[in-house]
Amino acid sequence: MSDTPLDVDELRTSSLQGAILRKVEQPAEGVWAFSFEIAGFTIQCPWRIVADGAVVLGGCDHAQKFGLPAPVDVMSETMRWLANRTVSGVEVDRVTGDLSIKFSPEAQIDAFNNSGGYEGWSLGTREGLQVFALGGGKLAIWDKRITTKC
């Protein structure tokens, strides 16, 4: 575990680069699980999708009617907005632990690490990198690729 500034370059360059979103689930109230073929990403804080120059969806929109014929299904709407886009980059704010996953063509998921005590999001890759956004903006990082056995 490390509480130094994230090995952000590793996260940016290899963790999700080129990945495609395969599935979104809500395993519990306020918890969102995003599955990519090479990683899993869980959000437990406020989040949104920005595409086509506007906020098009937020986690808080789930089951809201907004005057529509049926309530918003965030899982299907997320897939509608992001299913055919590839991840072009990942950015982590070193002060707040906020996360932005960038897609191409232009879209992004923003996760706002909004607690001084609770974990806001986590990311785990098949290669063994795990990153947790801790309360207060710190990050905890485990990387089994560089962990030595005693």
C-alpha positions in Angstrom: 0.0 0.0 0.0 1.2 3.5 -0.7 -0.2 6.8 0.3 2.2 8.8 -1.9 0.8 10.4 -5.0 -0.5 7.7 -7.2 1.6 6.1 -9.7 -0.8 8.0 -11.9 1.3 7.4 -15.0 0.8 3.7 -14.7 -2.9 4.1 -14.2 -3.2 6.5 -17.1 -1.2 4.6 -19.6 -2.0 1.0 -19.1 -4.9 0.2 -16.8 -7.8 0.9 -19.1 -6.2 2.1 -22.3 -8.1 0.8 -25.3 -10.7 -1.0 -23.1 -14.4 -1.2 -24.0 -17.2 -1.1 -21.4 -19.0 -4.5 -21.4 -21.5 -4.2 -18.6 -22.8 -1.9 -15.8 -24.6 -3.2 -12.7 -25.9 -1.9 -9.5 -25.0 -4.6 -6.9 -26.3 -2.5 -4.0 -27.9 0.8 -3.3 -25.5 3.6 -4.2 -22.9 1.1 -5.7 -22.2 1.0 -9.4 -20.0 -1.7 -11.0 -18.5 -1.1 -14.5 -17.0 -4.1 -16.2 -14.4 -3.8 -18.9 -12.7 -6.8 -20.5 -9.4 -5.9 -18.7 -10.6 -4.3 -15.5 -13.4 -3.7 -13.1 -14.3 -0.3 -11.7 -16.7 0.4 -8.8 -18.1 3.8 -7.9 -19.7 4.5 -4.5 -19.8 8.3 -4.8 -21.5 10.8 -7.1 -20.7 10.3 -10.8 -21.8 11.4 -14.2 -21.3 10.8 -17.9 -20.4 13.8 -20.1 -20.8 13.3 -23.9 -21.6 15.5 -26.8 -20.6 18.6 -24.8 -23.1 18.1 -21.9 -23.9 16.1 -18.8 -26.1 13.3 -20.2 -26.5 11.0 -17.2 -25.7 10.7 -13.6 -25.9 7.9 -11.1 -28.5 9.8 -9.2 -30.8 9.7 -12.3 -31.5 6.0 -11.8 -35.3 5.3 -11.6 -36.1 9.0 -12.0 -39.0 9.7 -14.4 -38.1 13.3 -15.5 -41.5 13.5 -17.3 -40.5 10.5 -19.5 -42.8 7.6 -20.3 -40.6 5.3 -18.1 -38.1 5.8 -15.3 -34.4 6.2 -16.4 -32.5 2.9 -16.3 -28.9 4.1 -15.7 -27.4 0.7 -16.6 -29.0 0.6 -20.1 -28.4 4.4 -20.6 -24.8 4.1 -19.7 -24.3 1.3 -22.2 -26.2 3.3 -24.8 -23.8 6.3 -24.3 -20.5 4.3 -23.9 -20.7 0.8 -25.3 -19.1 1.5 -28.7 -16.4 3.9 -27.3 -12.9 2.9 -26.3 -11.0 4.3 -23.2 -8.5 6.8 -24.4 -7.2 7.8 -20.9 -7.6 8.0 -17.2 -7.0 11.0 -15.0 -6.9 11.2 -11.2 -6.8 14.4 -9.3 -3.9 14.1 -6.9 -5.6 16.3 -4.2 -9.2 15.0 -4.2 -8.9 11.5 -5.7 -11.6 12.4 -8.3 -11.4 10.2 -11.3 -12.2 10.8 -15.0 -12.2 7.9 -17.5 -12.0 9.4 -21.0 -13.5 7.7 -24.0 -13.1 8.1 -27.7 -15.0 9.5 -29.4 -15.4 12.3 -26.9 -17.1 11.2 -23.7 -16.1 10.6 -20.1 -17.2 9.2 -16.7 -16.4 11.5 -13.8 -16.4 10.1 -10.2 -16.4 12.7 -7.4 -14.6 11.4 -4.3 -16.8 13.5 -2.0 -16.2 12.1 1.5 -13.6 12.7 4.2 -14.0 9.2 5.4 -15.5 6.8 2.9 -13.9 5.2 -0.2 -15.3 6.8 -3.3 -14.2 4.4 -6.1 -12.0 1.5 -6.8 -10.3 0.0 -9.8 -8.9 -3.5 -10.2 -7.1 -4.8 -13.3 -6.6 -8.4 -14.4 -2.8 -7.8 -14.1 -3.1 -7.2 -10.4 -3.2 -3.4 -10.0 -5.7 -2.2 -7.4 -6.4 1.4 -6.6 -8.8 2.7 -4.0 -9.9 6.3 -3.6 -9.9 6.8 0.2 -11.8 9.4 2.1 -10.1 12.7 2.1 -8.6 12.3 -1.4 -5.8 9.9 -0.6 -5.3 6.8 -2.7 -4.3 3.3 -1.7 -2.4 1.3 -4.3 -1.6 -2.4 -4.5 0.3 -3.9 -7.4 1.0 -7.6 -7.2 3.2 -7.4 -10.3 5.8 -5.6 -8.2 5.1 -7.2 -4.8 7.8 -9.6 -3.7 7.2 -12.7 -1.7 9.2 -13.4 1.5 
